[in-house]
Structures are given as C-alpha cells and as structure tokens.
Amino acid sequence: MIILNKNQIAQLENDCDACLKKNIENYIIHLSAQGLSLNSISSYISDLLKALKLYKKNKIINLDDFLKIDLNDVRKILSTFQANRSQARFISSLKKFFQYNKATSIVNKLKKPKTPKQFPKLIKEEDFLNLMNVNISKTEWINLRNQALVILLYTCGMRISEALALSWKDISESFCKILKGKRQKARFCPILKPTAEKLDEYKKILEFLNIKKEYIFINKKLEQLSRAESYNIVKKISLKIGIEPISPHTLRHACASHLLQNGCNLKSISNLLGHESLDTTKIYISHSINEIQKIHSKIMNKN
C-alpha cells in the first residue's frame, strides 16, 4: 500500500522527530484499518504534511509541540487555501489527526466554511456512445485499454480507484467483483454484453503480445495505471469527440443519472454504486431535476 511519495517521505525524515514520524506512520495504519480508500488516506496525509511544513518554523517538529498549535498558526495555514472547499477539507484532516491523538486543541473548535453543492458534469447518453470507440494512441492495445476503462466506469458506475484495483480474476462473463474496506467486503456489478466483449478484446490482444499482469489496467511501462494517467485518458477522449473535458467520476455520475432518468429505482442504483446510504445517492435526483429545469427554461426562452 503506497501512500507517501518521495518528497513526503523526505519531509518526514527531515522535518519530524522520531516520535512524530512514528505517530504518523501508525496514523496511516489506523486510517487504513478504518476501511478508507487510498485516495482518502492520501488526502488526509497530504493536508497534515502541508500543515507540518508551514508550522515548521525552521526547526525539527515534535508531536507535543504540534498538538499545541495555536489559532494564529492555524489561520496562517488556512490562508494558503483559496477555496472554501479546500479549507473545509483541510480542517477535517487536521481534526481527524488531533482526534486520533486524543488532543484537546483549538483545532477541535474550528468550524468548516460553508461550501456550495457542486454537481459533476453530466454527459448525454449519445456522447457516451461516441466515447466508447475513440482512439487517442497509435498503439492498438492502449486504445483497447482506454475503451475498456471508459465502458467499465460507465456501465458499472465504478469509482476510478475501484477500477484501477481490479485484477482479471475479479471479472467473469456476467459479474465484476469489487472489494472494499478492511473486511474486504465485496459487491458485485453486472457486466453487460458490450462491456464483456470490449474487455475480452483487450485481454486477447494482451495475450497475443504475451503481456501477463495482475492488474487489468496497466500503462506503457506495464505497471498499474495511476489515477493521474486515467484522468488524462478520459480528458483526452472527451476532447477528441468535441465535448467539455470530463473525469472518470463524470462517467460514474452519468451512469447513475441515466439509470434514474430511464426508470431505475434509487435502491438499485445505490447498490450498484456501493453507497453506504441512500442519502448519498439522492444527489442524483436533485441533479436530474436541475437538468430538467434548465431544459424547460431553454424551451420557454426560445418560445
């Protein structure tokens, strides 16, 4: 499990005393044991290390000192985040670390700034059909990989982290097994015929090229495809067909919204997406209503 990059590891070695370094390493293990995704853990640790860097004051930081951080230091750190959403996330990250250490601090009294609800962009169903067969590489197996990734994200409503963690043993002709959390809780997504065919086409060309890897989605170096690489792939494909750049999460969101618009019930969508609560899934209802209102407004203005 890789959480820290080289720069972050160097920061721990150079800026933190042995006690603080060990505490952060144990904190990472604690977050992982809670069943959080690698992406969530990385965000918490990234925010924490940014706080430590700004708090450093040209000296080695020890745990006791940092847990006594005052309001002025916190305000100074918060001022480096321009968006309310970033400030809110940073406060959550800091609180989580202080709660882990059972520290009474001014940090625990901080209130997160209000952030407006943001809906992911919604693509049209016909736009997805165009996305399915786009080529952005001169290498055939890479184009098939990209197409398989796009169709899997959309038809299964997967998180990008879930798709990138998939191995070939997780895929059958009709189902895809997704493992989540410390108990490796599984959920099963139906594999539609076009998805199965595209995955099979991709797998066959890998076998022909004698490329045998555990993970389904790999890069040119034959290593597991990264989040950054996958975001770049989806962005390039969307630009190729002439729509606004989208992200992998846009495809997950589009899956849920299109299912809802075509009569699928909310509970089934929630199960497909792996939501813990129906409240999380309800965001797609409000988004669909917003889209309908926009369309009606355009029609009324034209008339």
N, C-alpha and C positions, 0 to 999 in steps of 0.2 A: 504494500500500500504506500504510494508515493504522495506525500502531502507538501513537503517543503522543496523549493527549488534551490539551486546552488547559492544564490545570493542570500536567501533566507537562512540557510544552514550557516553561512559565513557570519551573518548578523548574530545568530545565537552564540556562535563561538567567540566572537569579538566583543559583543556589547553586554552579554549577560554573564553573571557569575554562575558557578556550578549548580547552586540551589535553584535559581530561576530557570536555568536551562532544563534541568531535570523535571521541574514542575510543569513546564510547557510540554515536554515530551509525554509526561503522564496525562496531561490535559488532552492531548491529541488522542491517546488511547481511550480516555474517558468518553470523548465525543464519538469515537468510532463504536464504542460499546453501546451507545445510545441508539445506534442504527441510523445515524445521519449519513447522507450521501457524501462522497469525496468532495464534491463541489461545495457543499455547505460547510464542511470542516475547513476546506481551503480558504473560504471567505472569512470564517471566524479567526483563523490563524493569521491571515493576511492583515486584517484590521488590527489585531493585537500587536503584531510586529511593527505596524506603522506607528501605533501609539508609543511603543517602546523606543522607536527610532527618534521620534520627536521629543520624548521625555528625557532622552539620554543625558543631556547637559554635559557632554564631553567626559563622561565617566562610566565605569562599569556599573550596570544596574543590578541591584539585588532585589529579591522578591519583597521583603518587608518595606523597602522604600517605595516601590511601585504601588503596593497596595495602599499606601498613604497618600496617593496622588491628590492634589487639591483642585478646587474648582477652576482656578486660573489656568492650570496646566490642561485641564480637560477642555476649557473654552479655546485655548490656543490650538489644540489638536483638531477640535471640531471646525475651526475657522478654515482649515485646509480642505474641507469638503464643501463644494459649492451647492450641490443639490440636497434638498431636504431628505430625499430618499436615501442618499449616501450617508447623511448624518444619522438617520434613524437606524440604518443597518449597523453603523459603527457603534452606536450606543448599545444596541442589542448584543453585539460581540463583546464589548467591554463588560457589560453587566454579567454575561454568561461566565466570563473568566473570573470575575470577582465573587460570584455566587459559588463557583467551583471551589474557590479558596476560602469560602465562608467568611469573607472580609466585610466588615461594616465600613462603608465608604460613601462619600458624596456621589460616587458613580451610581449607587443603587437608587438615589433620589432623582436622577436625571429623567426628564420626560422627552420622549421622542417627538420631533416636529411632525405636524400633520402632513401627510403626503396624498396627493390626489390619486384616485384609482386610475391605473393605466391598463388598457386592454391591448393585447398583442394585435398586430395587423392581421386582418382576415383576408385570405385569398379566395378567389372564386373557384368553384368546382372545375370549371373548364381550364383554369390556369394550372391546376394540379395535373390534369391530363397532359398538358403541354410540358410540364416539368419532368414527367416520367421518363422521357426518352431523349433528353438533351445530352449532347456530347460537349465536354469542355476540355478534353485531353486528347492527345494524339495516340495515347496508349489504350488499347481496347479493354484490357481488364480493369483499368482505372475508371473508364466510363461506365462499365457494368457495375463496379463497386458503388459509384456515385448514384446510379439509378436504383440499385438495390437499397441503398441507405434512405433515399428520398421516399420510395414507395413503402418501406417498412415503417418509417417515422409517421407517415400519414395514415396508413391503413390500420396500424396497431396503436396509434396515439402514444407512442413511446416518448419518454424523456431521452434526450441525447445521451446522457450518462448510462442509461439502461441499454441503449442500442450498441454503444461502443464496448460495453462489458460482455456482450453476447459471444458465445462460442458456438461452433457448429453443432455440438451435442445438445444445445438448448432449442434447436429448431427441428420440428418434424414436418410432415406434409400438411398437417392441418392446425398445429398449435405451436406457439412460441412460449417457452418458459422463462419468466423474469424473476430473478431472486433479489430480495431487498432486505436490508437490516441485519442486525446481529444474529437473529434466529434464522436467517436465510429464508424468510417467508416467501413463498412462491405465488405468483399469479400467472394465469395462462391467457394469452391473447390468441384469438383465432387468426390463422394465416389464410388470407384469401387466395384464390387461384392465381391471379396476376402477380401477387407478391411471391408465392411459392415458385412460379415459373421464372421470375427475374432472379431470385436467389439461386435457383438451380442452374441457370445460365451462367451466373457469376461463379458459382462453385466449380462448374465444369471447366471453365477457362483457367481457373487456378490449378486444377488437377492436371490439365494439359500442359501448363507451364511448370509443373512439378513444384508448385508453391503450397507448402503444407504448414499452416499456422493455426494456433488455438483460437485466436480471435477472428471473427468474421470480417470485421472491417480493419484493414491494415493500410499503411502508407507505402510510399515508394521504397522506403528502407526495409519494408516487410515487418515493421513494428506496429503495435496497436495504434490505430488512428486516434489523434488527440481531439479534444473539444475545439481548439482553435482551428485545426485543419478542417473539421466537419462544418464549422460555422462558415469558413471561407468557401467551401464547396457549395453549400446551399445558397450563399450570397451570389456566387458567380453564375450558378444555374438560373436563378431568378432574373438576374440582369440579362442573361442570354435570351430569355423569351420576352424581354421588354416590360417586366413589371418591377415595382419597387423592390429593393433588396429585402429579403426575408431571412429569418433564422430557423434553425431546427425546431425551436419552440413554436414558431408560427405554424408549422405543419401539424404539431400535436394539437394546437388550439383549433386549427382548421378541421381536423378530424372530429373533435367534439362538437364544434358548431354545425358542421354539415350533417352529422348524425342527428343532432337535435332538430335541425330545420327539416329533416326528412322523416320525422316522427318517432325517433328512438327515445325511449324513456330515460329519465335522468339517472336512475339507479344503475341501469346497464352501462351508461356512459361512465359513471363513477367507478364501476368495477373494472372497465376496460382501461381507464387511465391510472388506476391504482390509488385513487384518492381515499384518504382515511375517513373523510366526512363529506356528506352531500353538500355542505355549505361551500366547500371549495369548488365543487362542480357547478354551483348555481351562478358563478361568474359568467358562464357561457349563455345563460338565459338572458341576463341583463345586456350582454354584448349583442346577442341576436336581436333583442328589442331595439337597441340603439341603431343597429344597421337598418332595420325595418323603418324606423323613424326617419333616418337620413334619406332612404329611397323615396318614402312618401313625400318628404319635403321637396326633393328634386322634381318629382312629378307635379306637385302643386305649383311650384315656381314656374315650371315650363308652361303650365296652363293659365 
